[in-house]
Amino acid sequence: MALTLTIVSTKGGVGKTTLAANLAALLADIGQRVLLVDADPQPTLSSYYPIADFAAGGLTRLIVDASAEGTVSRTHIANLDIVVSDDPEGRLQNWILHTPDGRVRLRHLLRRIDGRYDLIIVDTQGAVGPLQDAAVLAADLLVSPIPPEILSAREFARGTLAMLERLRPMAALGAPVGPLRGVIYRVDRTRDARGIAGELRKESYAESRGGITILDAVIPASVAFREAATRREPVHRWDRGRSLEAMTALGAELLPHLSEDLFRFAAAPKGAEQEGGEA
């Protein structure tokens, strides 16, 4: 059964889409079969990488028709497919809100098609609403990028915990809320990442009563992420230095069963990612 990760935050502009796209591509390059799901009405993830083969539909068809047929597009990266966002007017939100099983339907649908994939990564909008609820409830594991600031950490802990507590009763419908991992995101070179991590853990732990885990891995504030996005390429291919190291550490901490493959891939000569992706 595929593991579903949802990248979530109740705050916009924290880097969810960049994190989802780059984590998915790295895992695809080590040979994992990965499906991205763009659950944001603003379809940034849908155009992050070039599409090699467009499906007729996307997320709206998947949820409303309760069928994966004709909803999965193929990216130019081997092993990486995507269900694109196809709801620019945000009508899916209202449909989910007024449909009895609306919030839990995505979870059950993804489990019908997960035999084709090893991992499913869902990107979300930066606002609380029915579509974000559906994406959260679809997850086995929740991942949230957090800016390296104490005020942001407090807002993250309060807002995210409130969302999770509100959704916990959905477990009665077969959609328990998964554990949440916070990753410190866009850490400047001039700052002590370890010190920031310690403060964030203290703040988040206090607010969440231990319900949130802050990862040891941190993502640097690097121009390489912006440059790679402009070229529509994974950052680990563009920068096989600090960016590859950071993404490898994150992937290994989130998915320990893949850590050996990840570190072996990171140590391989430049260009080996292309061969690995075709395997």
N, C-alpha and C positions, 0 to 999 in steps of 0.2 A: 504494500500500500504506500502511495506517495505521501510524503510529509508536506503539509501546507503551511507556509510562512506568510503572514500578513504584515506589511510594513505600515505602521499606523502612528498617528499623532493627532491630538485635538487642535494642534496649531499648524498653520500653513507655513510654507517656505523654509522648512527645516531640513530638506534634502531627501525626502522619502523616495521620490522617483529616481534620483541619481543612485541612491543606495540599492533600490530594487533592481534597476537595470544592470548595475555593475556586479552585484552579487550573483544574479542569474547567469550572466555571461561567463563569469569565472567558473561557476559550477558546471556549466555546459562544456567549457574547455577542458575540464578534467574528465569528461565522458559521461556526466550525469545527464539524463533526459529531463529538461526543465520546461515548464509551462509558465509564462508570465500572464497575469490577468490584470488588465487596466480597469480598475473600479473607480476612476476619477472622471467626472463629466468633462474636465479639461484634459484632453487626451495626450498629454505630454509623453507618457511612456509609450503610447501607440506609435509614435513617430521617432522614438529614441534611436532605434536601429532600422536600417532599410528592410523592407518586407520583400521577400523573394517570391512569395505566393500568397495572395490575398484570399481570405475566405469571404463568402457572400455576406456573412453577418458577424456579429461580435457579442458583447456582453448582454445587450438587450435581448437578442434572440436566445442566447443561452438561458437567461433567467425566465423570461416571459414564456417562451415555448417549451421550457424544461427539456431542452435537447441540445447536445453538443454538436450535432450534425451541422456542418457549414459555418462553424463559429471559430475554428482554430486556424490562424494564419501562420505561415512559416517565415522566420526571419532569415537574414543572410548568414547568421551564425549557426553552425551545425549544432544539433541537439537542442536548439532554443526556438520554441514556438510561442505564440501570443494570442490571447483573446483580446481584441482591441476594444477600446471605448467607442461606442457608437450612439451616444445619447447627449449631444451637445446642448439640448434644451433642458436637460435634467428631468425628463418625464419619468424615468425609471424610479426616481426617489418616491414619487407619489404612488406609482404602481406597487412598490414594495410596502409602503405604508398601509395601503388599503387591501392588501392580499393576506389572507390568514397565515400562510406559511412564508410570507415574503422575506422575513429576516433570516430564516433558516434554510431557504431553498438553495442558495449558492453552495452551502456546505454539502448538502446531499447530492447536488449535481456534480460537483468536483469529485466526489468520491465514486461517482459512476464512471468517470473517465480516467481516474488516477492510475489505472493499470498501464497506461501508455507512458507514464512519466515517473521519474524518481522523486522529483520535487516540483511543487507548485508555489509560485511567489506572487502574492496579490499586492498591488499598489492601491492606495486609498486617497481620497480627498482630505484636505486639511480642515475639515469642519464636521461637527457632529451631525448625523442625519441617518435616515434609514439605510442608505447605500453603504455608509461606513459601518453601521451595525452589522449588515449582512457580511461584509468582508471580515470583520473581527470574528464573527461567529463561525466563519468558514475555517478558521486557523487552528492548527495544532500548536503553533508557536507564534507569539506576537513579538515584533521587533520595532523599537521606536528610536529614531535618531534624536539626540538631545544636544542643543548648543551648549558650549562649555561655560555657562554662566549660572550662578546660584539662583537668580530670579527665574530663569528659564527652567531650572530643575524643579523649583517649587511649583511652578505652573504645570509642568509636565506631570509631577506626582499627583497633584490635586485633580487636574482635569482628566488625566488618564484613569486614575483610580475611580473617579466618579462614574466614568463611562463603563468601566469593567463591572463595577458593583451594580449598575443599572441593568446590565445584560446577564448577570449571573442566573436569574430565574429561567432564562432560555434553556438551561440544561435539562429542564423537564421535557423539552421538545427535541431532545437529542443533540443539542448544540452547546456543550459546556465551553466556557471561556478558557482559552489556553493560557499558559504561563507567559509572562511578559519579560523581555530582555531590553534594557536600555543601552544604547551605544553612544558614547560621547563623540560628537560629530563636528568637523571643521575646527580642530584644535590647532591654534597658531604655534609656530616654532618658538615664539618668545615666551610661551606659557608652560608651566610645569604640569604636564598632563596627569602625572601621578597624583599631584596635590589636588588638582581639579576633580579627578575621579573619586578621590577620598571624600571630598566635600559633597559631591553629588550623591555618592552612596549614602552618606549620613543623612542628607536632606530627604532623599527619596525613600530611604528605609523608614525614617520617622513618619513621613506622610502616609506611606502605604502599609505600615505595620509589617514590613517584610515581604509584601506582595510583589514588589518589583526588584529585579536583579539588574545591577549595573555591570556590564561586561568589562573585563580587563582590556580588551582590544579597543583602540580608539582610531578614528578616521581623521587624518590631518587636513588642515585647510591648505589644499594644494591646487595650484593653477592647472595641474595635470587633469583634474576631473573636468574642468571647463573646456580645456583643449580637446580632450577625448570626446566629450559630448558634441562639440562643434564638428568633429570629424565623424561622428556617429560610430565610434569604436569603443570597446570596453577599455577602461582606464588601465587595466593590468597589461594590456597589449601596448598601450601608448607609453607607459612609464613602468618599466620592469625594475624600478628601484623602490622608493618609499611607498608608492601607491600599491604596487603588487604586494609588498610586505604587509601593509595594513589590511588589505582586503583578504589576504591569505589568513592572517591572524584572526580576523573577524569570522571568516567561514569556518575555521577550525574550532573556534570557541562555540559557535552556534551549533555546529554539526560535528561533534567529536568523532563520529564514525567515519567521517571523510577526511580527517586531519592528515593522515598519512599520505593520501593521494594529493591533497592540497600542497603540502610542503614539498613533496617530490616534484610536483608541477612547477612550483616556484623556483626550485633549484635547477630546473632544466635549462639548457641553452636557449637563447633568444630564437624565436621562430618555432619552437617545439609546440607552442600552444595551438598552432594551426593543425599540426599533425594529430595532437591529442583530441582536438575538436572533431576530427573526422573519424575517430576510432569508433 
